Amino acid sequence: MLALYFAPGSSSMAVHIALYEIGIPFEAKPMSFKNNDLRSPDYLKLNPEGKVPTLIIDGRPLTEVAAILFYLAKRFPDAGLLPRDDIEADAQALSWMSFAASTLHPARRHGLDHAKQVYGIADRPLGGGWALGHYSIADIHLFRLYWRLANSLKPTPETFPNLSAHYARMMARPAVQRTIEIETAIGYELPE
């Protein structure tokens, strides 16, 4: 049995979506920033950084969005979140997710002008499709970051036409709808 420690709307949303895409049972463990859950001694034993997500796999913790998404895609290949036996696709997915984590993730905090520059880099290669040419874990990771940007800095759809189209395709997916419904019901306490 898998267990996911998550905070609604945070980066853990990507893993939450992936678990619903895969369609396997898991134990949901919502965390509260307001209640300081991520700094509790028990949680810090699982994730010493005090961040989410943390996925518990047979009692062992796995942290970091990209690592967890990659693990899930490889462990459950029938979900089609990565092509089978395609090392280049694996590398391209890791490239997208590394770019998302290192460049896109912090961009929002620097304002819309800065975000326009770095999200523009992500917008151009999408060309109205999926990050790898087919739906994958890279799209899930990219979506969560753009979801936060779109809901906080509110760029117009023309600012990032390909990301806006990607966002609309993602919002139509049942796993995304379910995740947002569940996380909204719990409530968002996102730090600035």
Order of alpha helices (4+ residues) and beta strands (2+ residues): beta-alpha-beta-alpha-beta-beta-alpha-alpha-alpha-alpha-alpha-alpha
